Structure formats: structure tokens, C-alpha cells
Amino acid sequence: MNFSTSQSLFERAKQLIPGGVNSPVRAFKSVGGTPVFIKRAEGAYLYDEDGNRYIELINSWGPMILGHAHPKIQRAIAEVLPHSFSYGAPTRREVEMAELICHMMPSVEKVRMVNSGTEACMSAIRAARGYTGRNKIIKFEGCYHGHADSFLISAGSGAYTMGSPDSLGVTQGVANDTLTAPYNDLQAVQTLVDANPQQIACIIVEPVVGNMGCVLPQAGFLEGLRKICDKEGIVLIFDEVMTGFRLARGGAQEIFGVKPDLTTLGKIIGGGLPVGAYGGRKEIMDSISPVGKVYQAGTLSGNPLAMAAGYAMLTELNENPQIYTQLAQITQKIVHGIQQTLQKLSLNYTINHIGSMYSLFFTDKQVINFQTAKTSNTQLFGKYFHKMLQKGVYLAPSQFESLFISVAISDSDIEHILQANEESLREIHQENI
């Protein structure tokens, strides 16, 4: 494949944009090489500026469940486009979207629209702090909740050790209020709660993790968090920015049968347009201005284009639950095919998957948290990524990202993916003997 136009655009971009990209993972630093610049997408395929076509396994990091440029979503946007692009005032569609979200996700009794998943998570922890009158939060290593200050914190070395910022510009004062535990470790959570009595406002967690690769909760983990929160008066927040409406109509919380106090949403509820939301129990949401004293606002919140696209997407998912069966079947075929190749080549790599999310980890360890995810051989993953790219399959450019499947992937696409996968793994294996 020829990438000369992408290379030229990247050189131009680096002169004007930090790192040449507007979100760090796009720079390909984790895998090496030059990022591919996308020109258009349709269905299961991406097309870059050099005319190369790829089968798409990221789907804009989750929202393109129906595939790219789906006709129903295009029509929904086209219908509102002539009416102008933003009002900064209430619209009918915001009400209809709120009704649909609350119907599909019963834990959400009230919901507030925002502009991104980061904004949703930032606002949710502020609401939890305002509601409880407490300052500290607990998050988990490897769970990503956006780039707000409170989330860019590493773990301390014990219950009494404060966190340290992962990013310059995050103050130690913010870090002191963020406590971090290993994912899937209930005892670590309980230790943090015991060491900080009546100080924890909320626990925020991805019920299925997407940003250390796809990592599932172990049996009893989410239920255990619910029990701790109930006992200690702590607000339980599920970050379903990735999983909400992707894994089921009611999100991961429907699959695992655990009801959070607040839920954060994004991506899918805009049909791919920039959007986010947070919602949950009425008494917590009523702490938000203008009803309560927790201030949160946004001029473009409830943007009419995003609401139209999101409403079309959610309506399609709500009215056609067989989509989730189809997604799971496509994903299962891909995962099963990869497992067969691993057995054929005697490679002990690990695959995690649930519904329409999966990750291939270049490690023989069971991946249950960030520490085990980090045992992956990232150099091998980088080679695998570029070999798959050359064979027309577009993966996430990082070992520590989940892949997301769409219903637009056909049986012939699956055959192509599996053939590319077997050839790539075989080549890597031969190169490293």
C-alpha cells in the first residue's frame, strides 16, 4: 500500500498541531510509523487519502454500531440541517432523547446532555461530591474517564498514600482527592474506604474496560462495589461511554444486573457526532443547577444535529434488538477464528471479548487488570498492527484499546480479517523464531 499522501499531511500537521494530531493515540506512537489520514468511510470500510481501503474494526471508537454513514442517520441529520446548526436554547428533540435514554436504561431517572464523554464523567463526579458533601473519589488503574484533572492520577503505594498526577498541569491538591485501586480487586477498594471513612463521594468504574484493552469484570466485582457503596453512602458511577447501548439496549448494567447511581454516556448517543450525557437517580440529578447548587453548563449541550443523529441511532437499536444478536455473532466468528489460528501456530496469546468488543493481547497471562494487561509484548503488537494495516484491516493503534464491531461487517469481510490475521501472526512468529 502507498501512504505518501498521509505522510505528507502528517508532516504538515506536525508544524501546526501538537504531535500532528488532535488526540494522542492517533499519532501511532504506540505502534510506530505514520498515522493514516482518513478521507471518507461507508459501511464497514474506511478509505484514506491515498485511496487505500480498510475493513474497519474501531468504528470511531465505538459509536458506529450500524456502520459508517448509515442512511437512517444521514436522513435524520439532513432533516434538521436546514433549520440551523445550534440554538443555545431548548428543543423538542432534547426531550425526546431524554425520554428514550431513560426508557432504554432504567437506572437513569433524569439525564443531562453534555458535549463529550470527558465532560459527562467530570460532571458526574462533581454531582456526586455535591450530593454527598464529600471530596474524595475512587477510580481504577487503567480505566479511562477522559482527560479531566481528577482522572489523570496514578495509584499510590497503599491506602494511606496519595495519588500522583500522570500529567503535568494536574495539581497535587487534585491528586490528593483521587484514590486508585486495581480493577477487579474488591479488597483494595474496601481498604481505601476503611482508610478514608466518610470521605469518599463516589466510585467511578468502567463496567467493562475499553482503555486497557477489553477487560471484563470478574464474577462478583460489580456486585461487590454496589454493596460497598450501599453500606458507606457512596455514589456508584458506571462509565458507559463505550459500553452504553453497545453491549445491550440497557448497556453493561443490563448484562451484569447491577444498577449504578449515576451513568455516563457518549459516542453512541450522538450517532458519531460529538455528544455526551450523564444521568441517574432523581435525587442526585436534582442537585444540579438550576434545581440544585452543583453548577454545570454548556452552550452547545443538546446540539440539534447531535440529538437528531443520536435519536435515530437509539431508535434503531431500541426497535431492533436482533442487532445485538447479530453483533455478537459477527464478533464470535472473528474471535473463534483468531483462537483457531493461535492453536494452529501454538501461540499462547490471550483474547478477551464480550458482545461486540474484543482484544487480542500479546501475552500468555489472563488479563484481568492493568498490571496483567501490561505484560503484553507491545513490540509484537506494533508489528501485528502494521501487517494487518498492509492487508487492509484497520485496528486500534495501541495494544491497550478495545476493538468495536459493526453490523456492516459481512461474511466475506470476516474471511478477509481472519486470513489477514493468520498471515500476520504467522509472519511475526517466523520472524521471531
N, C-alpha and C positions, 0 to 999 in steps of 0.2 A: 504493500500500500504506500501511496505517496502522501506525505504530511507537510509539504513545503509551504502551503498557504497558512496552515495552523502555526508553523514555526515562525513565519514572517509576522503574523498577527501577535504572537506571544512576545516577540522582540519589541514590537511597537507598544504593546500593553505594559511591559515592564518599565518603560520610560515614564508612564503616566499613572499607573495603578500599582499600589504596593504589592510586590511579588507578581504583578501582571494579572492578578485575579481578584474577584470581589468576594470570595470565600476561600479560606486557606486550602482545603482539601483538593480544590480544583487545580492547584499548581503542580500536581503529580510528584510532590517531593517525597511521598512515601514509597513511590514505585519507580521514580526516576523518569527521565525523558521529558518530552514536551507535551503539554496538555492539548487535547483535540478540541478545536473550536467548532461548535455545532451551528449549522445553518438552519436546519428545519427537522421536524420529526412528524411521523404519521404512523398510527397503529403501534406495531411492535418495533419500529425501526427509527434509528437516528441517522441523519445524513450530515457529514461535516463539510467544512468549507472547501475541501479538496475533492468532494464528490464521493467519498467512501461511505458505504452503508454498514450499519451495525445492528444486530439484534440487541435490544435494549433490556438490561437487567437491573437498572437503577430506578427508572421511571420517575425522574425528578425527585429522587429520594423518598418515594412512596406514594404520592397522590394520584399518579396516572394508572389507577386500577383498571380502567376501561381501555387503556392505551392512549397514545398521543392524539390530540386534535379530534377527539370523539365528536361525531356530528351533533349529538344532542346538546353537548356543552357549547359547541360552536354556535348553534342556533340560539341558545339561551343568552349568550353574550351579544350576538348580533341584534337581538330584540331590544336590549336596553341601551346599546351603543349610541343610537341617535338621540337619546334623551339626556345626554351629557355624562361625564365620567365620575363626577364627585359633587356632593351637595354639602357635606358637613351638617346634615340635618337628618331627622328620622325618615325612614322609608318603609313601605309595606313589606318589602322583601326581608328586611331585618326581623320583623315579627314572625313571618312565615318560616324563616330559617331557625329562629329560636324554638318555635313550636316543633319543628321537625327534629332538631337535635334532642330536645327534651323527650320526645316520643321514642326515639331510637335508643337513647341512653338514659334509662330511668333514674340513675343516681343524680342526674342533672335536673334540678328543680327550677333553677334560674341560670341564665348564661349571659356573659358579656363578651361581645365581639371586640377583637383587637387586630393587630396587623401582622403578627408573626408568632411562631411558637415560643421564641425567646420572650416576647412581650407577655404572652399568656402565662408562662412559668414565673416570670418576675412578678407579675400582678397577683398570681395565686398565693405566693409566699407572703406578699405584703398583706393580702386579705387575711391569711392565717395568723399573722402576727397581730394585726389589728383586732381580730376577733378574740384571740386568746389573751392578749396583753403580754405575750412572751416574745423574746428576741431571737432565740437560737433555733436553727433548723438542722435536721439530719438529712444528708444525701449519701449516695453510694459511689464508691470508686468506679470509674468507667462509665457511669450514667451521665449523659449529656442533656442538659436542660436549657441550652442556649448560652449566650456569652455574657449574660448579666453578671455583675461582680460576685454575687453570693454563690454562684455555681462554679466559679473558676478557682476552686480550692482543692488542695491535696489532703490526704489523710494525715493526721498526727500519729504519733507512735504510741498511742494509748488513750484511755478515756479522759485523762486529765491534760493531755497535750493538745494545744490549739492547732488548727489547720494552718497551712501556709499557702499564699497565693500561687497559682500556676502561671499567672500573667502579671507583667509589670502594669502598674496603674490600678491594681486592686489593693486597697489599703489593708493593713494588719487588723484594723478595727472591724472591717467586714469579715475577715478571715476568722476572727475570734468567735464570731457568732455562727460559724458553719462547722458542723461536726460531720466526719465522714467515716462510713463503715464499709467493709467488703460486702458486695452483693451476695445474696443467699446466706448471710450469716446473722441469724436472729440473735445469737448470744452477744455479738458485738453491739448490736442495736440496744439490747437490754442494758449492757454495761454503760453505754453512753447516756441512756436515760437515767440510770441509777446515779451516775456521777454528776448529773445536772438536773436535780429534782425541781419540778415546777418551772423549768426554764425553756423547755422545748415547745416551740409553737407548732411545728409541722415536721412530718417525714415526707419527703418527695422521692418518688421512685418510678422508673420505667417498669411497668409490669412484665413486659418483655423488652429486653435491652436491644437497641439497634446500633449503638455507637461504641461498642467494643467487639463488633460483630453481633450476630444474632445469638443472644444468650437467654435461656428460659429460666423462669423461677422454679426452684426445686419444690417438691411436694411440701406443703405447709408453710412456705416462706411468706407468701402474701397474706395468708390467713393469720400467721403469727404477727405480722405487722398490724393487722386490723385489731387483734386482741390487745397489743401493747398500747395502741392509740386510744382504744376504748377505756382501758384501765387508767391511763395517765392524762386523759383530756387533751390529747394531741390530735391535730388535724392531719388526716392521711390524704396525700395528694398523689394521684396517678397521672404521670406524664404520658398521655396517649397521643402525643403529636404525631408519632409514627404509626401506632397501632390502632388508634381510634378510627372506626369504620373500615379499617383494612382487614383485621383479623375476623371480625364479625360485625353485624349491624350495631351491636352494643359494645364493640371494642373488646380488648383483652379482659376487661372486668366481667363481661358476659361469659367468656370462655372459662375463666377460673372461679366465677361465682363469688367474687369478693367486691364489696361495694365501698368505694372511697368516699371521702367527704367532699373533695374537690377533684375535678378532672381538667387537664389542659389539652387543647386540641389545636390542630393546624393542618397545613398542607391539603389534605383531602377535602376539608370543608370549604375550600376555595376552588376546587376542581383544578388545582395547579396555580391559581393566582395567589398573590401574597395575602395571607389571612391567618388569623389565629382566634382562639376563644378560650375562656375558662368559665367553669360553672360547677354547680353542686348544690349542697343543702341550702335551702332558702334562708335560714337564719345566718349563715356565713355570708352569703351573697348580699344580704341586706345590710351588711356592714360597709358596703361600698358606696361611695358618693354617686348620686346626690341623696341617697337614702341614709347612709351612714357616714362615718368620718374617715374612711380609708379612701384616699384620693387616687383616682386613675382615670385617664382621659386619652383621647386620640382623635385628631381631626379627620383622619381617613378611616376610622373604625366603621365597619359595616358598609364599606365601599360598594356601590351598586353593581359594578361589574363582578367583583368577587362574590357577592351574595347571589347573583344570578347563576354564575358558574357552579358555586357550591350547592345551591338548591337543586340544580339539575343533576349533579353528581349524587347527592344523598337520596334524592327521589328515585333515581335509577337503582341504587343499592337497596333501598327500603322496599321497593316494589318487586325486586327480582332477587330473592335470597339465594337462588341457584348460582348466582355469580360466585358466592363464596365456595360452593362445592367445586365449581369449575376452576377457580384459582388454586384450591388445594390439590386438585387432580393434576394440574399442569406442574405445580411445584413438586409433587410427589414423584412424577415421572422423571423430572430433572434430577432430583436428589437420588432416586433409586439408580438412575443411570450412572451418576458420579460414583456412588458406592460400588457398583459393579466394576467400574474401571479401577478403583482403588484396590479391590480384591484381586483383580487380574494382574495388576502391577505390583502387588504385595506392598502397598504403601499404607502406612498407619495414620493417615491424616483424619481429622475429625470434622464431621458435618453436624451442625445444629440447624433444626428447622421447625417451623410451626406455621400452619396456614400457608400464606403466600410470601413468607420471609425465610431466607436461609443464608448460611455462611459456611464456606469451606475454610477450615483453619489448618495451617501447615504445622500441626503439632499432633503428637500421639496422646496428649493429655485430654481428659474430659474437660471441656471448657464450661465453667460454672460461674466465673467471676473475672475481674480484670487481671488478677495475678496469673490465672491459668491461661487467659487469652494471650498474655504477653509472652508465653512460652512458644508462640508461633514463630516460625522462621520467616521473617519479613522479606529477606532477600529472595527466598524461593517464591514467595507470593508475588514480588515485583516481576520476576521472570515469567511467572504464570500469567499475570495481568497482561503483559505486553504480547505474549504469544497468543492469548485469546483475542486481544485487540487486532493483531495482524490477521487473525482468522475470522474477523467480522463479528465478534461478540464483545459488547461494551459492559465491563464490570465496574464496580466502585473502585476508585484508585487508592484503596487502602485496605489492608488486612482487617482493620478494625471498624468495618462498616457492614451492615446487613445488605443483602440484595432483596429486591422487591419485584414480584412477578405481576404481569398484567394478563387479562383475559384475551388480549390481542395476539398472544403467542400461539402459533399453530403447531400441529404435529410435525410438520417439516422443519419449523424453527427449532423445535425440541431436538430433532435428529441432528441439525446443524450444531446446536450448542453442545450436545454430547460427543459428537465427533471431534469438534474443536477441543473439548475438554480432554478427551483421551489422547489426542495427538500432542497437546500441550504438556500434559503430565508425563507422557512417555518421553518426550524430548528433554524435559527437565530431569527426569530420572536418569536418562542415559548420560546427560551432561555432567551429572554429579556422582556417577559411579566411581 
